[in-house]
């Protein structure tokens, strides 16, 4: 399927409060994304009236926030248990999901129980998928602790785990009951993880709103410096765009594909690097490659291609410093793309940019052009 997607050129204004609430409109599956500082999680979870909850986290996040969340739940009168797995992409497997489900079964979880995903994208995907398959589906809550998870992976209901053959090949659409993004948690996020998450922020401006992209450019210094006031608005803006897209196309039958801008090559870089590259770092490279490809195929103006590269550089994502993918030939990338879910009939489909805020999805591009563009890109075609 091919098609165009053009978002609003304005992100709706929000009242000057300490929290932002974005609604994901999906009928009976609608839910709120709550964005603020020092959110009271115990009362929020109690409002769901669970019989018991399972807090799923990784070893890094549990050490920071596991005890605090357990205390808040206990104070609110919510019975809970904890499941902690080793941090990292290598834990994103069916084996981890099986262990979570076995733990739930041993503790007598039923249809009124709730799984809480406390962590970044890996935790959200694993815990969400476990909730999707346990007892044929129970409720779950996303409490994202990374910037990438707050603006992207915790919203929209995509859950998945990896196989040895590729990323996110086993999964399900399973919408959360609520997403609670506590910006104060970003204070403990390592710089590399924070900067990688900014790649997804940039993505929303490219695919949906030229005005939003300009806003990010204008506030780049405050965003890079983790100014929590501007972050609250930026995260809400990203979530609002994603909520709009998901409301139109919940299960990626059409326009939702644009959210994968930069991910075709990004996922390939992740896999080919044995996940040495962070997801956001790989997506940043994928976005820049797709922008350069768009200039060749769709007439996307080079000035705007360079704006994307410049903004990512301001956020500390330096294309010329990424030795991991610089050393990859197109054949390495192409081989890793062979298991990409977005291909059709063995042919990868691309999201390409016509102009800032307007993209085309489902595009086919000649293999020769793909390889030539990659060679230009990895040899420094956008370093400036």
Secondary structure in CASP SS format (residue, H / E / C, confidence):
PFRMAT SS
TARGET T0000
AUTHOR 0000-0000-0000
METHOD secondary structure of the structure
MODEL  1
X C 1.00
X C 1.00
X E 1.00
X E 1.00
X E 1.00
X E 1.00
X C 1.00
X C 1.00
X C 1.00
X C 1.00
X C 1.00
X C 1.00
X C 1.00
X C 1.00
X C 1.00
X C 1.00
X C 1.00
X C 1.00
X C 1.00
X E 1.00
X E 1.00
X E 1.00
X E 1.00
X E 1.00
X C 1.00
X C 1.00
X H 1.00
X H 1.00
X H 1.00
X C 1.00
X E 1.00
X E 1.00
X E 1.00
X E 1.00
X E 1.00
X E 1.00
X C 1.00
X C 1.00
X C 1.00
X C 1.00
X H 1.00
X H 1.00
X H 1.00
X H 1.00
X H 1.00
X H 1.00
X C 1.00
X C 1.00
X C 1.00
X C 1.00
X C 1.00
X C 1.00
X E 1.00
X E 1.00
X E 1.00
X E 1.00
X E 1.00
X E 1.00
X H 1.00
X H 1.00
X H 1.00
X H 1.00
X H 1.00
X H 1.00
X H 1.00
X H 1.00
X H 1.00
X H 1.00
X H 1.00
X H 1.00
X H 1.00
X H 1.00
X H 1.00
X H 1.00
X H 1.00
X C 1.00
X C 1.00
X C 1.00
X C 1.00
X E 1.00
X E 1.00
X E 1.00
X E 1.00
X E 1.00
X E 1.00
X C 1.00
X C 1.00
X C 1.00
X H 1.00
X H 1.00
X H 1.00
X C 1.00
X C 1.00
X H 1.00
X H 1.00
X H 1.00
X H 1.00
X H 1.00
X H 1.00
X H 1.00
X H 1.00
X H 1.00
X H 1.00
X H 1.00
X H 1.00
X H 1.00
X C 1.00
X C 1.00
X C 1.00
X C 1.00
X C 1.00
X C 1.00
X C 1.00
X E 1.00
X E 1.00
X E 1.00
X E 1.00
X E 1.00
X E 1.00
X C 1.00
X H 1.00
X H 1.00
X H 1.00
X H 1.00
X H 1.00
X H 1.00
X H 1.00
X H 1.00
X H 1.00
X H 1.00
X H 1.00
X H 1.00
X H 1.00
X H 1.00
X H 1.00
X H 1.00
X C 1.00
X C 1.00
X E 1.00
X E 1.00
X E 1.00
X E 1.00
X E 1.00
X E 1.00
X C 1.00
X C 1.00
X H 1.00
X H 1.00
X H 1.00
X H 1.00
X H 1.00
X H 1.00
X H 1.00
X C 1.00
X C 1.00
X C 1.00
X C 1.00
X E 1.00
X E 1.00
X E 1.00
X E 1.00
X E 1.00
X E 1.00
X C 1.00
X C 1.00
X E 1.00
X E 1.00
X E 1.00
X E 1.00
X E 1.00
X E 1.00
X E 1.00
X E 1.00
X C 1.00
X C 1.00
X C 1.00
X C 1.00
X E 1.00
X E 1.00
X E 1.00
X E 1.00
X E 1.00
X H 1.00
X H 1.00
X H 1.00
X H 1.00
X H 1.00
X H 1.00
X C 1.00
X C 1.00
X H 1.00
X H 1.00
X H 1.00
X H 1.00
X H 1.00
X H 1.00
X H 1.00
X H 1.00
X H 1.00
X H 1.00
X H 1.00
X H 1.00
X H 1.00
X H 1.00
X H 1.00
X H 1.00
X H 1.00
X C 1.00
X C 1.00
X H 1.00
X H 1.00
X H 1.00
X H 1.00
X H 1.00
X H 1.00
X H 1.00
X H 1.00
X H 1.00
X C 1.00
X H 1.00
X H 1.00
X H 1.00
X H 1.00
X H 1.00
X C 1.00
X C 1.00
X C 1.00
X H 1.00
X H 1.00
X H 1.00
X H 1.00
X H 1.00
X H 1.00
X H 1.00
X H 1.00
X H 1.00
X H 1.00
X H 1.00
X H 1.00
X H 1.00
X H 1.00
X H 1.00
X H 1.00
X H 1.00
X H 1.00
X H 1.00
X H 1.00
X H 1.00
X C 1.00
X C 1.00
X C 1.00
X C 1.00
X C 1.00
X C 1.00
X H 1.00
X H 1.00
X H 1.00
X H 1.00
X H 1.00
X H 1.00
X C 1.00
X C 1.00
X H 1.00
X H 1.00
X H 1.00
X H 1.00
X H 1.00
X H 1.00
X H 1.00
X H 1.00
X H 1.00
X H 1.00
X C 1.00
X C 1.00
X C 1.00
X C 1.00
X C 1.00
X C 1.00
X H 1.00
X H 1.00
X H 1.00
X H 1.00
X H 1.00
X H 1.00
X H 1.00
X H 1.00
X H 1.00
X H 1.00
X H 1.00
X H 1.00
X H 1.00
X H 1.00
X H 1.00
X H 1.00
X H 1.00
X H 1.00
X H 1.00
X C 1.00
X C 1.00
X C 1.00
X C 1.00
X H 1.00
X H 1.00
X H 1.00
X H 1.00
X H 1.00
X H 1.00
X H 1.00
X H 1.00
X H 1.00
X H 1.00
X H 1.00
X H 1.00
X H 1.00
X C 1.00
X C 1.00
X C 1.00
X C 1.00
X H 1.00
X H 1.00
X H 1.00
X C 1.00
X H 1.00
X H 1.00
X H 1.00
X H 1.00
X C 1.00
X C 1.00
X C 1.00
X H 1.00
X H 1.00
X H 1.00
X H 1.00
X H 1.00
X H 1.00
X H 1.00
X H 1.00
X C 1.00
X C 1.00
X C 1.00
X C 1.00
X C 1.00
X C 1.00
X E 1.00
X C 1.00
X C 1.00
X E 1.00
X C 1.00
X C 1.00
X E 1.00
X E 1.00
X E 1.00
X E 1.00
X E 1.00
X E 1.00
X C 1.00
X C 1.00
X E 1.00
X E 1.00
X E 1.00
X E 1.00
X E 1.00
X E 1.00
X C 1.00
X C 1.00
X C 1.00
X H 1.00
X H 1.00
X H 1.00
X H 1.00
X H 1.00
X H 1.00
X H 1.00
X H 1.00
X H 1.00
X H 1.00
X H 1.00
X H 1.00
X C 1.00
X C 1.00
X C 1.00
X C 1.00
X C 1.00
X C 1.00
END
